[in-house]
Amino acid sequence: MSSKFKILHKKIIHNGFFKMNEVTLKYQKYDGSWSNEVKRELFGGAQVSAVLPYDPLSKKIVLIQQFRPGTISKEGNNYLDEIVAGMIDQNEKPEDAAKRECLEETGCKVNKLTSIQGYFPAPGSSESFYHLFLAEVVAPSKEIIRGLESENEDILVKSYNFEEVKEKIKNKEILNGITLVALQWFFLNIYNS
């Protein structure tokens, strides 16, 4: 299939924890003609593995909480209920990153990993791509604090029974997008009672 876009110019305009690129391009329209030049700023392409850890024996889902700077413009809780997620290291497979991140962030070793889906979380503003997995683990029996000090992480790990998590969704307490995607998939495909 031939390319339906042409990059005319691309430059890095910020290169910090996240990268920001300025891209000038044209794309082929549905009628076959080409668009005018379009200039956009795009967040650089973080490749992410995200994991929903659950314990099929104790019927628990493991969620984490940590401070999220992106929440500071809204009133309310800045510590969101989330699933495990982290950037994939160079030359690392998404599956290996998922297992590594699950152990780092929750202390749970992955017994079985199942791919849910890969997707673009915000293709209008970011080149990021997320690999989403389900991980069978042994859920912690009590709250614990995890995270890498070198990454300034302070992560609360907590196990919830399936019905507690369903109530969190029903009460609109899950505000992290990737977590909503994973949990909705879980309740449609794994636990749908």
Rosetta blueprint (number, residue, H / E / L):
1 M L
2 S L
3 S L
4 K L
5 F E
6 K E
7 I E
8 L E
9 H E
10 K E
11 K E
12 I E
13 I E
14 H E
15 N E
16 G L
17 F L
18 F L
19 K E
20 M E
21 N E
22 E E
23 V E
24 T E
25 L E
26 K E
27 Y E
28 Q E
29 K L
30 Y L
31 D L
32 G L
33 S L
34 W E
35 S L
36 N L
37 E L
38 V E
39 K E
40 R E
41 E E
42 L E
43 F E
44 G L
45 G L
46 A L
47 Q E
48 V E
49 S E
50 A E
51 V E
52 L E
53 P E
54 Y E
55 D E
56 P L
57 L L
58 S L
59 K L
60 K E
61 I E
62 V E
63 L E
64 I E
65 Q E
66 Q E
67 F E
68 R L
69 P H
70 G H
71 T H
72 I L
73 S L
74 K L
75 E L
76 G L
77 N L
78 N L
79 Y E
80 L E
81 D E
82 E E
83 I L
84 V E
85 A E
86 G E
87 M E
88 I L
89 D L
90 Q L
91 N L
92 E L
93 K L
94 P H
95 E H
96 D H
97 A H
98 A H
99 K H
100 R H
101 E H
102 C H
103 L H
104 E H
105 E H
106 T H
107 G L
108 C L
109 K L
110 V L
111 N L
112 K E
113 L E
114 T E
115 S E
116 I E
117 Q E
118 G E
119 Y E
120 F L
121 P L
122 A L
123 P L
124 G L
125 S L
126 S E
127 E L
128 S L
129 F E
130 Y E
131 H E
132 L E
133 F E
134 L E
135 A E
136 E E
137 V L
138 V L
139 A L
140 P L
141 S L
142 K L
143 E L
144 I E
145 I E
146 R E
147 G L
148 L L
149 E H
150 S H
151 E H
152 N L
153 E L
154 D L
155 I E
156 L E
157 V E
158 K E
159 S E
160 Y E
161 N E
162 F H
163 E H
164 E H
165 V H
166 K H
167 E H
168 K H
169 I H
170 K H
171 N L
172 K L
173 E L
174 I L
175 L L
176 N L
177 G H
178 I H
179 T H
180 L H
181 V H
182 A H
183 L H
184 Q H
185 W H
186 F H
187 F H
188 L H
189 N H
190 I L
191 Y L
192 N L
193 S L
